[in-house]
Amino acid sequence: MDKNLPAERLAQELLTILSQGDITLSALAHSLLVHPDWLQKVLVGEIAELTLLTVVGICRQLRIMPEDVWDPGQVAEAFRGFPCNTFDPDEPT
């Protein structure tokens, strides 16, 4: 069974970044290694859930931990069974 986290929390964080006016949606998508159309769908709520692999990739690009965006208990439950070194800070991106 695939585990997911709600996209709404990430969308809120990314909208905050975009509202500062220092980066465009296209540039933000590029920095996250995602397609701008996909990012737009996340931001407007058309994509409601993110797979854990997507969460890992985006968090690595933002250099944050999932707990920085989602509730730590929710993250712990979602990532139960994932390899311990999923977020190895010494691993090059």
C-alpha distances in whole Angstrom, upper triangle without the diagonal:
4,6,10,13,16,18,21,22,22,24,27,27,28,30,32,32,33,36,38,39,39,36,35,32,32,33,30,28,30,30,26,25,24,26,28,27,23,24,27,24,22,26,26,23,22,19,17,14,14,11,12,13,16,16,17,20,21,22,23,26,27,27,26,23,20,22,25,23,20,21,21,19,16,16,16,13,11,12,12,12,13,16,19,21,19,21,24,27,30,27,29,27
4,7,10,13,15,18,19,19,21,23,24,24,26,28,29,30,32,34,35,35,32,32,28,29,30,27,24,26,26,22,22,20,22,24,23,20,21,23,20,19,22,23,20,19,16,14,11,10,7,8,10,12,13,14,16,18,18,20,22,23,24,22,20,17,19,22,20,18,19,19,18,15,14,15,13,9,11,12,12,12,15,18,19,16,19,22,25,27,25,26,24
4,7,10,13,16,16,16,18,21,21,22,24,26,26,28,30,32,33,33,31,30,27,28,28,25,23,25,25,21,21,20,22,24,23,19,20,22,20,17,20,22,19,18,15,13,9,9,6,6,9,11,11,12,15,16,16,18,20,21,22,20,17,14,16,18,17,14,15,15,14,11,10,11,9,6,8,10,11,11,14,16,18,15,17,20,23,26,24,25,23
4,7,9,12,12,12,15,17,17,18,20,22,23,24,26,28,30,30,27,27,24,25,25,22,20,23,22,18,19,18,20,21,20,16,17,19,16,14,17,18,15,15,12,10,6,5,5,6,9,9,9,11,13,14,14,17,18,19,20,18,15,12,14,16,14,12,13,14,14,10,9,12,10,7,9,12,13,13,16,18,19,16,17,20,22,25,24,25,22
4,6,9,9,9,12,14,14,15,17,19,20,21,23,25,27,27,25,25,22,23,24,20,19,22,21,17,19,17,19,20,20,16,16,18,16,12,15,16,13,14,11,9,6,5,7,7,10,10,8,11,13,12,13,16,17,17,18,15,13,10,11,13,10,8,10,12,12,8,8,11,10,7,10,13,15,14,17,18,19,16,16,20,21,25,23,25,22
4,5,6,8,9,11,12,14,15,17,18,19,21,23,25,26,24,23,20,22,23,20,18,22,21,18,19,17,19,19,18,15,14,15,13,10,12,13,10,12,9,6,4,6,9,10,13,11,10,14,15,14,14,18,18,17,19,17,15,11,13,14,10,8,11,13,14,10,10,14,13,11,13,16,19,18,21,22,23,19,19,23,24,27,26,27,24
4,6,5,6,9,10,11,12,14,15,16,18,20,22,23,20,20,16,18,19,16,15,18,18,15,16,14,16,15,15,12,10,12,10,6,8,10,8,9,7,5,5,6,9,11,13,10,9,13,14,12,13,16,16,15,18,16,15,12,14,14,10,10,13,15,16,13,13,16,16,13,16,19,21,19,22,23,23,20,19,23,24,27,25,26,23
4,5,5,6,9,10,10,12,14,15,16,19,20,22,20,19,16,19,20,17,16,20,19,17,19,17,18,17,16,14,12,12,11,8,8,9,7,10,9,7,8,9,13,14,17,14,12,16,17,14,15,18,18,17,19,17,16,13,14,14,10,10,12,16,17,14,14,18,18,16,18,21,24,22,25,26,26,22,22,25,25,29,28,28,25
4,5,5,7,9,10,11,13,14,15,18,20,21,19,19,17,20,20,17,17,20,19,16,19,17,19,18,18,16,13,14,14,10,10,12,10,14,12,10,10,10,14,14,16,14,11,15,16,13,13,16,16,14,16,14,13,10,11,10,6,7,9,13,14,12,12,16,16,15,17,20,23,21,24,24,24,21,19,23,23,26,26,26,23
4,5,5,6,9,10,11,12,14,16,18,18,17,17,14,17,17,13,13,16,15,12,15,14,16,15,16,13,10,12,12,8,8,11,11,13,11,10,10,9,12,13,14,11,9,12,13,9,10,13,13,11,14,12,12,9,11,10,6,8,12,14,16,14,13,17,17,15,16,20,22,20,22,22,22,19,17,21,20,24,23,23,20
4,5,5,6,9,10,10,12,14,16,17,15,15,12,15,16,12,12,16,15,13,16,14,15,13,14,12,9,9,10,6,5,8,8,11,10,10,11,11,14,15,17,13,12,15,15,12,13,16,15,13,16,15,15,13,15,13,10,11,15,17,19,17,16,20,21,18,20,23,26,24,26,26,26,22,21,24,24,27,26,26,22
4,6,5,6,9,10,10,13,15,16,15,15,14,17,17,14,15,18,17,15,18,17,18,16,17,15,12,12,13,10,8,10,10,14,13,12,13,14,17,18,19,16,14,17,17,14,14,18,17,14,17,15,16,14,14,12,9,11,14,17,19,17,17,21,21,20,21,25,27,25,28,27,27,24,22,25,24,28,27,27,24
4,6,5,7,9,10,11,14,14,14,14,13,16,16,12,13,16,15,13,17,16,18,16,18,16,12,13,15,11,10,13,13,16,15,15,15,14,17,17,18,15,13,15,15,12,11,15,14,11,13,12,13,12,12,10,7,10,13,16,19,17,16,20,21,19,20,24,26,24,26,25,25,22,19,22,21,25,24,24,21
4,5,5,6,9,10,12,12,11,11,9,12,12,9,10,13,12,11,14,13,14,13,14,13,9,10,12,10,8,11,13,15,14,15,15,14,17,17,18,15,13,15,15,11,12,14,12,10,13,13,14,14,15,13,10,13,17,19,22,20,18,22,23,21,22,25,28,25,27,26,25,22,20,23,22,25,24,23,20
4,5,5,6,9,10,12,11,11,9,13,13,10,12,15,15,14,17,15,16,14,15,14,11,10,12,10,7,10,12,15,15,15,17,16,20,20,21,18,16,19,18,14,15,18,16,14,17,16,18,17,18,15,13,15,18,21,24,22,21,25,26,24,25,28,31,28,30,30,29,26,24,27,25,28,28,27,24
4,5,5,7,9,11,11,12,12,15,15,12,14,17,16,15,19,18,19,17,18,18,14,14,16,14,11,14,15,18,18,18,19,19,22,22,23,20,18,20,19,16,16,18,16,13,16,15,17,17,17,14,12,15,18,20,23,22,21,25,26,25,26,29,31,29,31,30,29,26,24,26,25,28,28,27,24
4,6,6,8,8,8,9,10,13,12,9,12,14,12,13,16,16,17,15,17,17,13,14,16,14,12,15,17,19,19,19,20,19,22,22,22,19,17,19,18,14,14,16,14,11,14,14,16,16,18,14,13,16,20,22,25,23,22,25,27,25,26,29,31,29,30,29,28,25,22,25,23,25,25,24,21
4,5,6,7,6,7,7,10,10,8,11,13,13,13,16,15,16,13,15,15,12,12,15,13,10,13,16,18,18,19,20,20,23,23,23,20,19,21,19,16,17,19,16,14,17,17,20,19,21,18,16,19,22,25,27,26,24,28,30,27,28,32,34,31,32,32,30,27,25,27,26,28,28,26,23
4,5,8,9,9,10,14,13,12,15,17,16,17,20,19,19,16,18,18,15,14,17,16,12,14,17,20,20,21,22,22,25,26,26,23,22,24,23,19,19,22,19,17,20,19,22,21,22,19,17,20,23,26,28,27,26,30,31,29,30,34,36,34,35,34,33,30,28,30,28,31,31,29,26
4,6,8,10,12,15,13,12,16,17,16,17,20,20,21,18,20,21,17,17,20,18,15,18,20,23,23,24,25,24,27,27,28,24,23,24,23,19,20,21,19,16,19,19,22,22,23,19,18,21,24,26,29,28,27,31,32,31,31,35,37,34,35,35,33,30,28,29,27,30,30,28,26
4,6,7,10,13,12,11,15,16,15,17,20,20,20,17,19,20,17,16,20,19,16,18,21,23,24,25,26,25,28,29,28,25,24,26,24,20,21,22,19,17,20,21,24,24,25,22,21,24,27,29,32,31,30,33,35,33,33,37,39,36,37,36,35,32,29,31,29,31,31,29,26
4,7,10,12,10,10,14,14,13,15,18,19,19,17,20,20,17,17,21,20,17,20,23,25,25,26,27,25,28,28,27,24,23,24,22,19,20,20,17,15,18,19,23,23,25,21,21,24,27,29,32,31,29,33,35,32,32,36,38,35,35,35,33,30,27,29,26,28,28,26,23
4,7,8,6,6,10,11,10,12,15,15,15,13,16,17,14,14,18,17,15,18,20,22,22,24,24,23,25,26,25,21,21,22,20,16,18,19,15,14,17,18,21,22,24,21,20,23,27,28,31,30,28,31,33,31,31,34,36,33,33,33,31,28,26,27,25,27,26,24,21
4,5,5,6,9,10,11,12,14,14,13,10,13,14,12,11,15,15,13,16,19,20,20,22,23,22,24,25,24,21,21,22,20,17,19,20,16,15,19,20,23,23,25,22,21,24,27,29,32,30,29,32,33,31,31,35,36,33,34,34,32,29,27,29,27,29,28,26,22
4,6,5,6,9,10,10,12,11,10,7,9,11,8,8,11,12,10,12,15,16,16,19,20,19,21,22,22,18,18,20,18,15,17,18,15,15,18,19,22,21,24,21,19,22,25,28,30,28,26,30,31,28,28,32,34,31,32,32,30,27,26,28,27,29,27,25,22
4,5,5,6,9,10,10,9,8,5,9,11,9,9,13,13,13,15,17,18,17,20,21,19,22,23,21,18,19,20,17,15,18,18,15,15,19,20,23,23,25,23,21,24,28,30,32,30,28,31,32,29,29,33,34,31,32,33,30,27,26,28,27,28,27,24,21
4,5,5,6,9,10,10,10,8,12,13,11,12,16,15,15,17,20,20,20,22,22,20,22,23,21,18,19,20,16,14,16,17,13,13,17,18,21,22,24,22,21,24,27,29,32,30,27,31,32,29,29,33,34,30,31,31,29,26,24,26,24,26,24,22,18
4,5,5,6,9,9,10,8,12,12,9,11,14,13,12,15,17,18,17,19,19,17,19,20,19,15,15,17,14,11,13,14,10,10,14,15,18,18,21,18,17,20,24,25,28,26,24,27,29,26,26,29,31,27,28,28,26,23,21,23,22,24,22,20,17
4,5,5,6,5,6,5,9,8,6,9,12,11,11,14,16,16,15,17,17,15,17,18,16,13,14,15,12,10,13,14,10,11,15,16,18,18,21,19,18,20,24,25,28,25,23,27,28,24,24,28,29,26,27,28,25,22,21,23,22,24,22,20,16
4,5,5,6,7,7,11,11,10,12,15,15,15,18,20,20,18,21,20,18,19,20,18,15,16,16,13,11,14,14,10,12,15,17,20,20,23,21,20,23,26,27,30,28,25,28,30,26,26,30,30,27,27,28,25,22,21,23,22,23,21,18,15
4,5,8,10,10,14,13,11,14,17,15,16,19,20,21,19,21,21,18,19,19,17,14,14,14,11,9,11,11,7,8,11,14,17,17,20,18,18,21,24,25,28,26,23,26,28,25,24,28,29,25,25,26,23,20,18,20,18,20,18,16,12
4,5,9,10,13,11,9,13,14,13,14,17,18,18,16,18,17,14,15,15,13,10,11,11,8,6,9,9,6,7,10,12,14,15,18,16,15,18,21,22,25,23,20,23,25,21,21,25,25,22,22,23,21,17,16,18,17,19,17,15,12
4,7,9,12,11,10,14,15,14,16,19,19,19,17,19,18,15,15,16,13,10,12,12,8,8,11,10,8,11,13,15,17,17,21,20,18,21,24,25,27,25,22,25,26,23,22,25,26,22,22,24,21,18,17,19,19,20,17,15,11
4,6,9,7,7,10,11,11,13,16,16,15,14,16,15,13,14,15,13,10,12,13,9,9,12,13,10,12,15,17,18,17,21,20,18,20,24,25,27,24,22,25,25,22,22,25,26,23,24,25,23,19,19,21,21,23,20,19,15
4,5,5,6,9,10,11,13,15,16,14,13,17,16,14,16,18,16,12,15,16,13,12,16,16,14,16,19,20,22,21,24,23,21,23,26,28,30,27,25,28,28,25,25,28,29,26,27,28,27,23,23,25,25,27,24,22,18
4,5,5,6,9,10,10,12,14,13,13,16,17,16,18,20,18,15,16,18,15,13,17,18,15,16,20,21,22,21,24,23,21,23,26,28,30,27,26,29,30,26,27,30,31,28,29,31,29,25,25,27,27,29,26,24,21
4,5,5,6,9,10,11,12,11,11,15,16,15,17,20,19,15,17,20,17,15,19,20,18,19,22,23,24,23,26,25,22,23,27,29,31,27,26,30,29,26,27,30,31,29,30,32,31,27,27,29,29,31,29,27,23
4,5,5,6,9,10,11,9,8,12,12,11,13,16,15,12,14,16,14,13,16,18,16,17,20,20,21,20,23,22,19,20,24,26,27,24,23,26,26,22,23,27,27,25,27,29,27,24,23,26,27,29,26,25,21
4,5,5,6,9,10,10,9,12,12,11,14,16,15,12,13,15,13,11,14,16,14,14,18,18,19,18,20,19,16,18,22,24,26,23,21,25,25,22,23,26,28,25,27,28,27,23,22,25,25,27,25,24,20
4,5,5,6,9,8,9,12,14,14,17,19,19,15,16,19,17,15,18,20,17,17,21,21,22,20,23,21,18,20,23,26,28,25,24,27,27,24,26,29,31,28,30,31,30,27,26,29,28,31,29,28,24
4,5,5,6,5,6,9,11,12,15,17,18,14,15,19,17,15,18,20,19,19,22,22,22,20,23,22,18,19,22,25,26,23,22,26,26,22,24,27,29,27,29,31,30,26,26,29,29,32,30,29,25
4,6,5,6,5,7,9,9,12,15,15,12,12,16,15,12,15,18,16,16,19,18,19,16,19,18,15,15,19,21,23,19,19,22,22,19,21,24,26,24,26,28,27,23,23,26,26,29,27,27,23
4,6,8,8,10,12,12,16,18,18,15,15,18,17,14,16,19,17,16,20,19,20,18,19,18,15,16,19,22,24,21,20,24,24,22,23,27,29,27,29,30,29,25,24,28,27,30,29,28,25
4,6,8,9,12,14,17,20,21,17,18,21,20,17,20,23,21,20,23,22,23,21,22,21,18,18,21,24,26,22,23,26,26,23,25,29,31,29,32,33,32,28,28,31,31,34,32,32,28
4,5,6,9,11,15,18,19,16,16,20,19,17,19,22,21,20,23,22,22,19,21,20,16,16,19,22,23,20,20,24,23,20,23,26,28,27,29,31,31,27,26,30,30,33,32,31,28
4,6,9,11,15,18,19,16,17,20,20,18,20,23,22,22,25,24,24,21,23,23,19,19,22,25,25,22,22,25,24,21,24,27,28,27,30,31,31,27,27,31,31,34,32,32,28
4,6,8,11,14,15,12,13,17,16,15,17,20,19,19,22,21,21,18,20,20,17,16,19,22,22,19,19,22,21,18,20,23,25,23,26,28,27,24,24,27,28,31,29,29,25
4,7,10,13,15,13,13,17,17,16,17,20,20,20,23,21,20,16,18,19,15,14,16,19,19,16,16,19,18,15,18,21,23,22,25,26,27,23,23,27,28,31,29,30,26
4,7,9,12,10,10,14,15,14,15,18,19,18,21,19,17,14,16,17,14,12,15,17,17,13,13,16,15,12,14,17,19,18,21,23,23,20,20,24,25,28,26,27,24
4,6,8,6,6,10,11,10,12,15,15,16,18,16,15,12,15,16,13,12,15,16,17,13,12,15,15,11,13,16,17,16,18,20,20,16,17,21,22,25,23,23,20
4,5,5,6,9,10,11,12,14,16,17,18,17,15,12,15,17,15,13,16,17,17,14,12,14,14,10,11,14,14,13,15,17,18,14,15,19,21,23,21,22,19
4,5,5,6,9,10,10,12,14,15,16,14,12,10,13,15,13,12,14,14,15,12,10,12,11,8,7,11,12,9,12,14,14,11,12,16,18,20,18,19,17
4,5,5,6,9,10,11,12,14,15,14,13,11,15,16,15,15,18,17,18,16,13,15,15,11,10,13,13,10,12,14,13,10,11,14,16,19,16,17,14
4,5,5,6,8,10,11,12,14,13,13,11,15,15,14,14,17,17,19,16,13,16,16,13,12,16,16,14,15,17,16,12,13,16,17,20,17,17,14
4,5,5,6,8,10,10,12,10,9,7,11,12,10,10,14,14,15,13,10,13,14,11,10,14,15,13,14,15,15,11,11,14,15,18,17,17,14
4,6,5,6,9,10,10,10,8,8,11,12,12,13,15,15,16,15,11,13,15,12,10,14,14,11,12,13,11,8,7,11,12,15,13,14,11
4,6,5,6,9,10,10,11,10,14,14,14,15,18,18,20,18,15,17,18,15,14,17,18,14,15,15,14,10,10,12,13,15,13,12,9
4,5,5,6,8,9,10,9,13,12,11,13,17,17,19,17,14,17,19,16,15,19,20,16,17,18,16,13,11,14,14,17,15,14,11
4,5,5,6,5,6,6,10,9,9,11,14,14,17,16,12,15,17,15,14,17,18,15,16,16,14,11,9,12,11,14,13,13,11
4,5,5,6,8,9,12,12,13,15,18,17,20,19,15,17,19,17,15,19,19,16,15,15,12,10,7,9,9,11,10,10,7
4,5,8,10,12,15,13,14,16,20,19,22,21,18,20,22,20,18,22,22,19,19,19,16,13,11,13,12,14,12,11,8
4,5,9,10,13,11,11,14,17,18,21,20,17,19,22,20,19,22,23,20,20,20,17,15,12,14,12,15,14,13,11
4,7,10,12,10,12,15,17,17,20,20,16,18,21,19,18,21,22,19,18,17,15,13,10,11,9,11,11,11,10
4,7,8,6,8,11,14,13,17,16,13,15,18,17,15,19,20,17,18,16,15,12,9,11,10,13,14,14,13
4,5,5,8,9,11,10,13,13,10,12,15,13,12,15,17,14,15,13,12,10,8,10,10,14,14,15,14
4,5,5,6,8,8,11,10,7,9,12,10,10,13,15,13,15,14,14,11,9,13,13,17,17,18,16
4,5,5,6,5,8,9,6,9,12,11,11,14,17,15,16,15,15,13,12,15,15,18,19,20,19
4,6,8,8,12,12,10,12,15,15,14,17,20,18,19,18,17,15,13,16,15,18,19,20,19
4,7,9,12,11,9,13,15,13,14,17,20,18,20,19,19,17,15,18,17,21,21,22,20
4,6,8,7,6,10,11,11,12,15,18,17,19,18,19,17,15,19,19,23,23,24,22
4,6,5,6,9,10,11,12,14,18,17,20,19,20,18,17,20,20,24,24,26,25
4,5,5,6,9,10,10,12,15,15,17,16,17,16,15,18,18,22,22,24,23
4,5,5,6,9,10,11,14,15,17,16,18,17,17,20,21,24,25,27,26
4,5,5,6,9,10,14,14,17,17,19,17,17,20,21,25,25,27,25
4,5,5,6,8,12,11,14,13,15,13,13,16,18,21,21,23,22
4,6,5,6,10,10,12,12,14,13,13,16,18,21,21,24,23
4,6,5,9,10,13,14,16,15,16,19,21,24,24,26,25
4,6,9,9,12,13,15,13,14,18,20,23,22,24,23
4,6,5,9,9,12,10,11,14,17,20,19,21,20
4,6,9,10,13,12,14,16,19,22,21,24,23
4,7,8,11,11,14,16,19,21,20,23,23
4,6,9,7,10,13,16,18,17,19,19
4,6,6,9,10,14,15,14,17,17
4,6,8,8,12,13,13,16,17
4,5,5,9,10,9,13,14
4,6,9,11,9,12,12
4,6,9,8,11,11
4,5,5,9,10
4,6,8,9
4,6,9
4,6
4
